[in-house]
Amino acid sequence: MPLRRAFGLALASLIIGVVFLSPAFAQLEPEIDPTVPEERLDEIEAELINSTATQETLARFRGEIERISADALACKETTDPVVERLREQRESLKDLGPEADALLFDQYVEIGEQLNDAQSRSVLCDQIAVKADELLASVTAELETLTSQYLLRRGDSVATLVANGSREIGEWPQRIRGGMLPDVKAPLNVTRLLWLLIIAGIVGIIGGVFSRVKFEQWYQKSGYNSGPPVLGALLPKPFATHAPLLLLGLALLAVLYLATNNASAAQPIVRVSAAVFFYGLACVAIDWTTGPLSPSAQVAGFYPEHVGPVRLRLRVFASAVIVSFVVLGGSWLSITPTMSTDPLVKSLTIIVLCLSLWFLIAYLGRVRGLQRYRVVRLAAFLCLATALIALVFGFQNFASYLTHGLVRTVFALLAVWLLLWLVFLSFETLIEGKGVAGERIRALFGNTDSDSRTGIGLFQLAADLSIWVSFAVYLVYVWDSTGLYFSQLQTIAVSGFSVGEIKLVPASILRGLAAFTILLAVTGWVKRLIDTRWLRHMNMDRGARDAMVTLTGYVGFIVALLTAFSVAGIDLGGLAIVGGALALGIGFGLQAIASNFVSGLILLFERPIKAGDFVTVGETEGFVRRIRIRATDIETLDNQNVLVPNSELVSGRVTNWVLRDPQGRLRIKVGVAYGSDTELVKSLIEQVGRDHEDVISDGRAPAPRALFMGFGDSSLDFELRVRIRRIEKRYTVISDINFAIDRVFREHDIEIPFPQRDLHLISMPDSKAAAPTPVAKPERKATAPIVDDDDVTRSIRHDVTVNCTLERAWTALTNQEMLQQWYARDINIAARIGGPLTATLPDGTEIDSTIDIFMPPRRLRWAELTPDGEGPLPSGPVYEEITLQQDGKSVTIRIDVFGIPADEDWEGYYRRKEAHWESSVVELRKLLRGSKSG
């Protein structure tokens, strides 16, 4: 087994295990002891009474109380059904008389004891839940009070801090010097560490400059600087451009983590070194998000006019964020800021952040494509202005809360913007892309170029919903200063909420959606394996293969849906009730739809008709193009597509003219006048039948035969019986034979009589009968057949571009085994000029050809032969030609079929040939793999 397939199976098993088995393991957890949480609630209540709790302590207490409350509710939900069951059992044994068996009486007593224990446990769990809810309300109120006090706490204004900061500013160098001295490992000291940092920084800068120069040389040499933007070149370019910063930061961090003890972001020197690396990463991200292939390039009016100014403002904002990290430490961006930094430093940092963000947002309003987001920009301006005003009046905590919340929201919006663009670009590549990766992934989901892309669109919808839901949850996390709402959101997601009598658990629903998505992908993968690996080598035609693959898709969808319901916690018993009501509805209003659905399954299994058959259903007659689950698409000879409900094909009378044999018999009735030479009439009619090109007269079927059927009222009745190769051409053949019979009868003076009628004229005695005027009999002249001098033909063309060698493509066209995989189910070819090429196509059509052109490995053409005993076509033979052209690593295969007469007689032949090549091109693409276009 290839390594990537083994890795894919392992990954799928891991995902399925996480999705399906985690709820099962959760149910195996031992039941809680109600006395333990009750004691813990008493301890928390005592701590709240005897001490002054901080915000962190209250948040921790709240989490514990929520878990205890959830466990108590789970205990009650588990115990109440047990109580009800024991009560019913005891109720059934309460009428025991004195003569009852002692064993039954002991069972009655035992059930009573179990019922008392269960009731006691249920009451205790209920008491714990009530006490937990009361204590949770008290902790929540206290936490909200403390948070409000913290955010609205007023300190010194900025002016006062600046006025009183001269003494503190003088102490900054000493503080910085003390914070920059790390705990150096022996035998190093601070001086040696400094030299190591200098050397590492120089090496990092030199390596970065070298990488940038080498990349620029390759970039110019490859011609990317003057050609259209290419993702493969623009992706690494920002890394090469900012390589000095990235390698400098990495080198400094490596020295600090190797040469010092307990290196962490709490040490200023580590934060300074990390800041260099983070700024380099920020510059890379900025170049990516504002490049010619980024989503910003799709914004109207942005590229290239506003690229430079926006990049400058983004770098200023990134610098402000990184400076805040260096000055305030790793926890400066916490939900509820609790920094003990110097108030003046903290205030100045907030001002820098606000001004840099204002500087950026104000300029974005100039971009034409972003002007529709005025409301968002106005909300950001109001938030920044409120933070600055609050800072001026000394409300540092509130200003910090607004600033940090806005900064984190901006980062989240940028992330959502990029992720949505990447998802859109990825799925567009999968759906419309012509590369090898797109073809393979579409095949993994069971989608081909001609199939519906609904499956892939479903995955795109799931990805977009996941991004937006994550963004909404993150916003709650950012702006929830107390953590209460986020905690409630977690509780609702895990424990669920009730809508009437229905309980919805979002976490279970998400698991169900994940299970449905995964199983749907697995179904597509299984369909692909069945079609390309297992059914290909079985003795069945393509229609049976398509039916099996379609049925597999329906079964997989039903299994995925039922599994998703089960994982999501939806009671299938309730679905049974809904199913009963639905069955009742089907019995009345949806009977036709259900009948068509079941009939579609019967057609797929029994296969009385298949794609390509010529059928007659009522007044509809034509070729079957596709059998769907509800209706069948029939294309008439007038090129009209008629959707016939499947129930009509199963329960009604259907004539399949080509079910087992495309041939058919025609019965043409002819009447001649009394006194005609019957033997001559028989001979002439039979000769007309033998002379027609579509009539089988080579011994493979009964020869044309004329029968004297009887003596009619006005004529001697004959019937000509002939067999033709393609029964769908019967109207044309009947017309041609009738024309020919009329012509030969005129040539031999054989009359076709009209019905005789007696006319009785009654004259008055006084009237004078006028002598009847004789009617001259028109002279009969033999008419010659009309021949069109301009022979008009039709042609078919298909172009396929594949990623393979020219030799492999040529082998697929001339190797008998490979031809049987994509062109015909049975074929015999002699690869040379003049060599025979005989084949039986998937629809049963047999062709007999001879190779006309054979030029390895570029060109192959064969001419189809007319049946034995028939003359050549007026327009010449029908040719099928394949031309190969090498273009780099790809080969373009051009398929031409030409010389098909453009008249009604050849309409069916043309359509069969067109359908055959359309399906053969798909099979050829699968065989060669890695097709780019078709």
Disulfide bonds with the S-S distance in Angstrom:
Cys75-Cys125 2.03
